[in-house]
Amino acid sequence: MHQNNWSFIHSKLYALCRRQSLLIAILILLLPLSAVANEKLFLLQGSQLYSLDPLSGSLLENREVGDANLIQPTPGGKYIFVINTETGLGEAIDFENLAEAKPLDFSIHAPLQGLSFSPMGHEIYIQSNQGIHTWNHKAGVVSPGETLPYPSIQGKPAFNSRGTRIYLPRQRALEYGLLSNGSILRTITIPKGIENWVTAPGGRFLWGSGPGGLVIVDERRNRVVENFPWKDVSPPIFDGAEQYAWILADSGKALQRLNIRRPQPQIVQEFPFSVQGPAPVEGTQGVWVATNQNLLFIANESEEKRLPLPEESPVKALLTLQLKPNQGFACF
């Protein structure tokens, strides 16, 4: 009798395991589809934040955000920080529902020149003419921390993937700083006019941009490995597949695409006017850019979509954002 009961239990456990395995396999197959469904196009225009479908460009939601002029998503994409850099006031708006928001107050008695998250989102680094200020962060709630002993910088710093180093733009130089004690580990020489830095996927290479062009630094070898002396280059935007970097050069009149691993430039589109963006769309190898009248979706060297902007006021920011629960534990 005992053996028969055990055989019955064993058969039930086996059937349950098979069903669970099938469910896990289905979930794995659906993960890419979920990632696409969890991507949105965000547009900051006038006093409104718009959420759009990244494939069609159709309007999903909008929210009044006053005089905000800066958008910065948390590393996991759960919140979009929308801030007025003059006052330091703003909101942490929920990715999935623009009606849900938490108030933000980054008052530091000086205008904000930039805002960056640590890789996991626990810390926020605020730039001003007073230096770099740290703020603590968890789930859209912030509190002031300490001021790092780095003098004011003009540009945007980058961070390593572990959140232990900061890379500071200087005049014709890039400084490697240690966040734990504020020391400078080393300084390398770079071309003139490189002001904004970002860490490329994989963490080894640093991409710098600015009026002097685009520069790629090998962080391990401490030297410049690529230098594209274009005019007035925007910070690179990496697509969700971590395959391409998209940039705007010539003051927003030339859209360039570079393979991240073999960065040979390809001019995708040239414009007779300046555009904003680019905002890559997952799985399409295309991007949205904003003109003074329209949203343009560009892929394969052709303009595939043209949509009127929601209003006539200037576009302040345009970006695509994915909800990534496995990134940014402090902020989801």
NUZA-61815 format. One record per residue (C-alpha): residue number from 1; residue in one letter; x, y, z. Coordinates in steps of 0.25 Angstrom, whole numbers, plus 5000, padded with zeros to 4 digits. Layout:
<pts>
pt num=NUM	residu=A	east=X	north=Y	up=Z
...
</pts>
This chain:
<pts>
pt num=1	residu=M	east=5000	north=5000	up=5000
pt num=2	residu=H	east=5011	north=5009	up=5004
pt num=3	residu=Q	east=5018	north=5006	up=4990
pt num=4	residu=N	east=5006	north=5009	up=4982
pt num=5	residu=N	east=5004	north=5022	up=4990
pt num=6	residu=W	east=5018	north=5026	up=4986
pt num=7	residu=S	east=5016	north=5023	up=4972
pt num=8	residu=F	east=5004	north=5031	up=4971
pt num=9	residu=I	east=5011	north=5043	up=4978
pt num=10	residu=H	east=5023	north=5041	up=4969
pt num=11	residu=S	east=5014	north=5041	up=4956
pt num=12	residu=K	east=5007	north=5054	up=4961
pt num=13	residu=L	east=5020	north=5061	up=4964
pt num=14	residu=Y	east=5026	north=5057	up=4950
pt num=15	residu=A	east=5013	north=5063	up=4943
pt num=16	residu=L	east=5014	north=5076	up=4951
pt num=17	residu=C	east=5029	north=5077	up=4947
pt num=18	residu=R	east=5026	north=5075	up=4933
pt num=19	residu=R	east=5015	north=5086	up=4933
pt num=20	residu=Q	east=5024	north=5095	up=4940
pt num=21	residu=S	east=5035	north=5093	up=4930
pt num=22	residu=L	east=5025	north=5095	up=4919
pt num=23	residu=L	east=5021	north=5108	up=4926
pt num=24	residu=I	east=5035	north=5113	up=4927
pt num=25	residu=A	east=5038	north=5110	up=4913
pt num=26	residu=I	east=5026	north=5118	up=4908
pt num=27	residu=L	east=5030	north=5130	up=4917
pt num=28	residu=I	east=5044	north=5129	up=4912
pt num=29	residu=L	east=5039	north=5130	up=4897
pt num=30	residu=L	east=5030	north=5142	up=4901
pt num=31	residu=L	east=5041	north=5150	up=4908
pt num=32	residu=P	east=5045	north=5157	up=4895
pt num=33	residu=L	east=5030	north=5161	up=4892
pt num=34	residu=S	east=5029	north=5166	up=4907
pt num=35	residu=A	east=5041	north=5175	up=4905
pt num=36	residu=V	east=5035	north=5181	up=4893
pt num=37	residu=A	east=5022	north=5183	up=4899
pt num=38	residu=N	east=5029	north=5190	up=4911
pt num=39	residu=E	east=5035	north=5200	up=4902
pt num=40	residu=K	east=5030	north=5214	up=4901
pt num=41	residu=L	east=5033	north=5227	up=4893
pt num=42	residu=F	east=5033	north=5239	up=4903
pt num=43	residu=L	east=5032	north=5253	up=4898
pt num=44	residu=L	east=5034	north=5266	up=4906
pt num=45	residu=Q	east=5028	north=5277	up=4899
pt num=46	residu=G	east=5023	north=5290	up=4905
pt num=47	residu=S	east=5017	north=5287	up=4918
pt num=48	residu=Q	east=5013	north=5273	up=4915
pt num=49	residu=L	east=5020	north=5259	up=4916
pt num=50	residu=Y	east=5014	north=5250	up=4905
pt num=51	residu=S	east=5015	north=5235	up=4905
pt num=52	residu=L	east=5014	north=5229	up=4891
pt num=53	residu=D	east=5014	north=5215	up=4884
pt num=54	residu=P	east=5028	north=5214	up=4879
pt num=55	residu=L	east=5024	north=5206	up=4867
pt num=56	residu=S	east=5012	north=5214	up=4862
pt num=57	residu=G	east=5015	north=5227	up=4869
pt num=58	residu=S	east=5000	north=5228	up=4874
pt num=59	residu=L	east=4997	north=5235	up=4887
pt num=60	residu=L	east=4996	north=5227	up=4899
pt num=61	residu=E	east=4996	north=5237	up=4911
pt num=62	residu=N	east=5000	north=5251	up=4914
pt num=63	residu=R	east=5002	north=5258	up=4927
pt num=64	residu=E	east=5004	north=5273	up=4931
pt num=65	residu=V	east=5018	north=5275	up=4936
pt num=66	residu=G	east=5019	north=5291	up=4937
pt num=67	residu=D	east=5033	north=5297	up=4933
pt num=68	residu=A	east=5041	north=5284	up=4934
pt num=69	residu=N	east=5052	north=5283	up=4924
pt num=70	residu=L	east=5060	north=5270	up=4927
pt num=71	residu=I	east=5056	north=5256	up=4926
pt num=72	residu=Q	east=5064	north=5245	up=4933
pt num=73	residu=P	east=5059	north=5231	up=4934
pt num=74	residu=T	east=5063	north=5222	up=4946
pt num=75	residu=P	east=5073	north=5210	up=4941
pt num=76	residu=G	east=5061	north=5200	up=4942
pt num=77	residu=G	east=5052	north=5209	up=4935
pt num=78	residu=K	east=5041	north=5209	up=4946
pt num=79	residu=Y	east=5041	north=5224	up=4948
pt num=80	residu=I	east=5043	north=5236	up=4938
pt num=81	residu=F	east=5049	north=5248	up=4946
pt num=82	residu=V	east=5044	north=5260	up=4940
pt num=83	residu=I	east=5051	north=5273	up=4946
pt num=84	residu=N	east=5052	north=5288	up=4945
pt num=85	residu=T	east=5067	north=5290	up=4945
pt num=86	residu=E	east=5065	north=5304	up=4950
pt num=87	residu=T	east=5058	north=5301	up=4963
pt num=88	residu=G	east=5062	north=5286	up=4965
pt num=89	residu=L	east=5047	north=5283	up=4966
pt num=90	residu=G	east=5040	north=5272	up=4959
pt num=91	residu=E	east=5033	north=5258	up=4959
pt num=92	residu=A	east=5037	north=5243	up=4958
pt num=93	residu=I	east=5026	north=5239	up=4948
pt num=94	residu=D	east=5022	north=5224	up=4947
pt num=95	residu=F	east=5026	north=5218	up=4934
pt num=96	residu=E	east=5013	north=5210	up=4933
pt num=97	residu=N	east=5003	north=5220	up=4938
pt num=98	residu=L	east=5006	north=5235	up=4936
pt num=99	residu=A	east=4995	north=5239	up=4946
pt num=100	residu=E	east=5004	north=5233	up=4957
pt num=101	residu=A	east=5016	north=5242	up=4962
pt num=102	residu=K	east=5024	north=5245	up=4974
pt num=103	residu=P	east=5029	north=5259	up=4977
pt num=104	residu=L	east=5044	north=5262	up=4975
pt num=105	residu=D	east=5052	north=5273	up=4982
pt num=106	residu=F	east=5067	north=5275	up=4978
pt num=107	residu=S	east=5068	north=5289	up=4984
pt num=108	residu=I	east=5083	north=5292	up=4985
pt num=109	residu=H	east=5083	north=5307	up=4984
pt num=110	residu=A	east=5088	north=5306	up=4970
pt num=111	residu=P	east=5083	north=5302	up=4956
pt num=112	residu=L	east=5084	north=5288	up=4952
pt num=113	residu=Q	east=5094	north=5285	up=4941
pt num=114	residu=G	east=5092	north=5270	up=4940
pt num=115	residu=L	east=5086	north=5258	up=4947
pt num=116	residu=S	east=5092	north=5244	up=4946
pt num=117	residu=F	east=5088	north=5231	up=4953
pt num=118	residu=S	east=5098	north=5221	up=4958
pt num=119	residu=P	east=5097	north=5208	up=4951
pt num=120	residu=M	east=5088	north=5201	up=4961
pt num=121	residu=G	east=5080	north=5214	up=4964
pt num=122	residu=H	east=5083	north=5215	up=4979
pt num=123	residu=E	east=5090	north=5228	up=4977
pt num=124	residu=I	east=5088	north=5241	up=4969
pt num=125	residu=Y	east=5099	north=5250	up=4965
pt num=126	residu=I	east=5094	north=5265	up=4963
pt num=127	residu=Q	east=5104	north=5275	up=4956
pt num=128	residu=S	east=5104	north=5289	up=4959
pt num=129	residu=N	east=5114	north=5301	up=4959
pt num=130	residu=Q	east=5117	north=5297	up=4973
pt num=131	residu=G	east=5122	north=5283	up=4969
pt num=132	residu=I	east=5115	north=5269	up=4969
pt num=133	residu=H	east=5105	north=5266	up=4980
pt num=134	residu=T	east=5100	north=5252	up=4983
pt num=135	residu=W	east=5086	north=5248	up=4987
pt num=136	residu=N	east=5080	north=5235	up=4992
pt num=137	residu=H	east=5069	north=5229	up=4984
pt num=138	residu=K	east=5059	north=5217	up=4986
pt num=139	residu=A	east=5047	north=5215	up=4978
pt num=140	residu=G	east=5045	north=5229	up=4973
pt num=141	residu=V	east=5048	north=5235	up=4987
pt num=142	residu=V	east=5060	north=5244	up=4989
pt num=143	residu=S	east=5068	north=5250	up=5000
pt num=144	residu=P	east=5081	north=5258	up=5001
pt num=145	residu=G	east=5094	north=5252	up=5003
pt num=146	residu=E	east=5108	north=5258	up=5003
pt num=147	residu=T	east=5116	north=5267	up=4993
pt num=148	residu=L	east=5127	north=5260	up=4986
pt num=149	residu=P	east=5141	north=5267	up=4986
pt num=150	residu=Y	east=5141	north=5269	up=4971
pt num=151	residu=P	east=5141	north=5283	up=4966
pt num=152	residu=S	east=5130	north=5288	up=4956
pt num=153	residu=I	east=5130	north=5281	up=4942
pt num=154	residu=Q	east=5124	north=5286	up=4929
pt num=155	residu=G	east=5118	north=5273	up=4923
pt num=156	residu=K	east=5113	north=5260	up=4927
pt num=157	residu=P	east=5121	north=5250	up=4935
pt num=158	residu=A	east=5120	north=5234	up=4933
pt num=159	residu=F	east=5121	north=5223	up=4943
pt num=160	residu=N	east=5126	north=5209	up=4942
pt num=161	residu=S	east=5117	north=5197	up=4943
pt num=162	residu=R	east=5120	north=5194	up=4958
pt num=163	residu=G	east=5117	north=5209	up=4962
pt num=164	residu=T	east=5131	north=5210	up=4968
pt num=165	residu=R	east=5137	north=5220	up=4958
pt num=166	residu=I	east=5133	north=5233	up=4952
pt num=167	residu=Y	east=5139	north=5239	up=4939
pt num=168	residu=L	east=5140	north=5254	up=4939
pt num=169	residu=P	east=5141	north=5263	up=4927
pt num=170	residu=R	east=5152	north=5273	up=4927
pt num=171	residu=Q	east=5159	north=5282	up=4917
pt num=172	residu=R	east=5166	north=5273	up=4908
pt num=173	residu=A	east=5166	north=5262	up=4918
pt num=174	residu=L	east=5157	north=5251	up=4925
pt num=175	residu=E	east=5159	north=5248	up=4940
pt num=176	residu=Y	east=5157	north=5235	up=4946
pt num=177	residu=G	east=5151	north=5237	up=4960
pt num=178	residu=L	east=5149	north=5228	up=4972
pt num=179	residu=L	east=5135	north=5230	up=4978
pt num=180	residu=S	east=5138	north=5224	up=4991
pt num=181	residu=N	east=5148	north=5235	up=4995
pt num=182	residu=G	east=5147	north=5245	up=4984
pt num=183	residu=S	east=5161	north=5243	up=4979
pt num=184	residu=I	east=5166	north=5244	up=4965
pt num=185	residu=L	east=5172	north=5231	up=4960
pt num=186	residu=R	east=5178	north=5236	up=4947
pt num=187	residu=T	east=5176	north=5246	up=4936
pt num=188	residu=I	east=5177	north=5243	up=4921
pt num=189	residu=T	east=5178	north=5253	up=4910
pt num=190	residu=I	east=5167	north=5254	up=4900
pt num=191	residu=P	east=5164	north=5264	up=4888
pt num=192	residu=K	east=5158	north=5277	up=4890
pt num=193	residu=G	east=5143	north=5279	up=4891
pt num=194	residu=I	east=5139	north=5266	up=4897
pt num=195	residu=E	east=5129	north=5269	up=4909
pt num=196	residu=N	east=5119	north=5258	up=4911
pt num=197	residu=W	east=5123	north=5244	up=4914
pt num=198	residu=V	east=5115	north=5231	up=4914
pt num=199	residu=T	east=5119	north=5216	up=4917
pt num=200	residu=A	east=5116	north=5207	up=4906
pt num=201	residu=P	east=5109	north=5193	up=4907
pt num=202	residu=G	east=5119	north=5184	up=4913
pt num=203	residu=G	east=5126	north=5194	up=4922
pt num=204	residu=R	east=5140	north=5195	up=4915
pt num=205	residu=F	east=5139	north=5206	up=4906
pt num=206	residu=L	east=5135	north=5221	up=4909
pt num=207	residu=W	east=5129	north=5229	up=4898
pt num=208	residu=G	east=5131	north=5244	up=4899
pt num=209	residu=S	east=5124	north=5255	up=4890
pt num=210	residu=G	east=5123	north=5270	up=4889
pt num=211	residu=P	east=5127	north=5281	up=4879
pt num=212	residu=G	east=5140	north=5274	up=4876
pt num=213	residu=G	east=5134	north=5261	up=4871
pt num=214	residu=L	east=5133	north=5247	up=4876
pt num=215	residu=V	east=5144	north=5240	up=4884
pt num=216	residu=I	east=5144	north=5226	up=4889
pt num=217	residu=V	east=5153	north=5222	up=4901
pt num=218	residu=D	east=5158	north=5208	up=4905
pt num=219	residu=E	east=5156	north=5209	up=4920
pt num=220	residu=R	east=5165	north=5197	up=4922
pt num=221	residu=R	east=5177	north=5202	up=4913
pt num=222	residu=N	east=5175	north=5217	up=4917
pt num=223	residu=R	east=5175	north=5222	up=4903
pt num=224	residu=V	east=5167	north=5228	up=4892
pt num=225	residu=V	east=5164	north=5217	up=4882
pt num=226	residu=E	east=5155	north=5224	up=4872
pt num=227	residu=N	east=5154	north=5239	up=4869
pt num=228	residu=F	east=5143	north=5244	up=4859
pt num=229	residu=P	east=5145	north=5259	up=4858
pt num=230	residu=W	east=5131	north=5263	up=4854
pt num=231	residu=K	east=5125	north=5276	up=4858
pt num=232	residu=D	east=5115	north=5278	up=4869
pt num=233	residu=V	east=5112	north=5263	up=4873
pt num=234	residu=S	east=5101	north=5259	up=4883
pt num=235	residu=P	east=5103	north=5248	up=4893
pt num=236	residu=P	east=5101	north=5234	up=4887
pt num=237	residu=I	east=5089	north=5226	up=4889
pt num=238	residu=F	east=5090	north=5211	up=4890
pt num=239	residu=D	east=5079	north=5203	up=4884
pt num=240	residu=G	east=5072	north=5192	up=4893
pt num=241	residu=A	east=5080	north=5181	up=4886
pt num=242	residu=E	east=5093	north=5187	up=4889
pt num=243	residu=Q	east=5097	north=5186	up=4875
pt num=244	residu=Y	east=5097	north=5201	up=4870
pt num=245	residu=A	east=5100	north=5214	up=4875
pt num=246	residu=W	east=5092	north=5226	up=4869
pt num=247	residu=I	east=5097	north=5240	up=4869
pt num=248	residu=L	east=5093	north=5254	up=4863
pt num=249	residu=A	east=5105	north=5262	up=4857
pt num=250	residu=D	east=5106	north=5275	up=4851
pt num=251	residu=S	east=5097	north=5282	up=4861
pt num=252	residu=G	east=5086	north=5272	up=4859
pt num=253	residu=K	east=5086	north=5272	up=4844
pt num=254	residu=A	east=5093	north=5258	up=4841
pt num=255	residu=L	east=5088	north=5245	up=4847
pt num=256	residu=Q	east=5099	north=5235	up=4849
pt num=257	residu=R	east=5099	north=5220	up=4853
pt num=258	residu=L	east=5111	north=5212	up=4858
pt num=259	residu=N	east=5113	north=5198	up=4861
pt num=260	residu=I	east=5117	north=5197	up=4875
pt num=261	residu=R	east=5127	north=5186	up=4873
pt num=262	residu=R	east=5133	north=5192	up=4860
pt num=263	residu=P	east=5130	north=5207	up=4860
pt num=264	residu=Q	east=5130	north=5210	up=4846
pt num=265	residu=P	east=5121	north=5222	up=4844
pt num=266	residu=Q	east=5109	north=5221	up=4834
pt num=267	residu=I	east=5101	north=5234	up=4831
pt num=268	residu=V	east=5087	north=5229	up=4831
pt num=269	residu=Q	east=5080	north=5243	up=4828
pt num=270	residu=E	east=5084	north=5257	up=4826
pt num=271	residu=F	east=5074	north=5269	up=4829
pt num=272	residu=P	east=5073	north=5283	up=4825
pt num=273	residu=F	east=5070	north=5287	up=4839
pt num=274	residu=S	east=5073	north=5282	up=4853
pt num=275	residu=V	east=5066	north=5270	up=4859
pt num=276	residu=Q	east=5065	north=5265	up=4873
pt num=277	residu=G	east=5066	north=5250	up=4878
pt num=278	residu=P	east=5070	north=5240	up=4873
pt num=279	residu=A	east=5060	north=5230	up=4880
pt num=280	residu=P	east=5063	north=5216	up=4875
pt num=281	residu=V	east=5052	north=5206	up=4875
pt num=282	residu=E	east=5054	north=5192	up=4879
pt num=283	residu=G	east=5055	north=5181	up=4868
pt num=284	residu=T	east=5054	north=5191	up=4856
pt num=285	residu=Q	east=5068	north=5197	up=4854
pt num=286	residu=G	east=5061	north=5210	up=4853
pt num=287	residu=V	east=5059	north=5223	up=4861
pt num=288	residu=W	east=5050	north=5234	up=4864
pt num=289	residu=V	east=5055	north=5249	up=4862
pt num=290	residu=A	east=5047	north=5261	up=4865
pt num=291	residu=T	east=5047	north=5273	up=4856
pt num=292	residu=N	east=5040	north=5287	up=4859
pt num=293	residu=Q	east=5027	north=5281	up=4853
pt num=294	residu=N	east=5027	north=5266	up=4852
pt num=295	residu=L	east=5032	north=5253	up=4858
pt num=296	residu=L	east=5040	north=5245	up=4847
pt num=297	residu=F	east=5043	north=5230	up=4848
pt num=298	residu=I	east=5055	north=5227	up=4840
pt num=299	residu=A	east=5061	north=5213	up=4837
pt num=300	residu=N	east=5068	north=5207	up=4825
pt num=301	residu=E	east=5072	north=5221	up=4820
pt num=302	residu=S	east=5058	north=5225	up=4817
pt num=303	residu=E	east=5047	north=5233	up=4824
pt num=304	residu=E	east=5036	north=5223	up=4827
pt num=305	residu=K	east=5027	north=5230	up=4836
pt num=306	residu=R	east=5024	north=5245	up=4838
pt num=307	residu=L	east=5014	north=5249	up=4849
pt num=308	residu=P	east=5010	north=5263	up=4854
pt num=309	residu=L	east=5015	north=5267	up=4868
pt num=310	residu=P	east=5004	north=5268	up=4878
pt num=311	residu=E	east=5006	north=5283	up=4879
pt num=312	residu=E	east=5014	north=5295	up=4873
pt num=313	residu=S	east=5023	north=5298	up=4885
pt num=314	residu=P	east=5038	north=5294	up=4885
pt num=315	residu=V	east=5042	north=5280	up=4887
pt num=316	residu=K	east=5050	north=5279	up=4900
pt num=317	residu=A	east=5053	north=5264	up=4900
pt num=318	residu=L	east=5050	north=5251	up=4892
pt num=319	residu=L	east=5054	north=5237	up=4897
pt num=320	residu=T	east=5050	north=5222	up=4896
pt num=321	residu=L	east=5050	north=5215	up=4909
pt num=322	residu=Q	east=5048	north=5200	up=4913
pt num=323	residu=L	east=5043	north=5195	up=4926
pt num=324	residu=K	east=5055	north=5186	up=4931
pt num=325	residu=P	east=5052	north=5179	up=4944
pt num=326	residu=N	east=5066	north=5173	up=4945
pt num=327	residu=Q	east=5073	north=5186	up=4945
pt num=328	residu=G	east=5073	north=5196	up=4956
pt num=329	residu=F	east=5069	north=5189	up=4969
pt num=330	residu=A	east=5067	north=5202	up=4977
pt num=331	residu=C	east=5058	north=5208	up=4966
pt num=332	residu=F	east=5053	north=5196	up=4958
</pts>
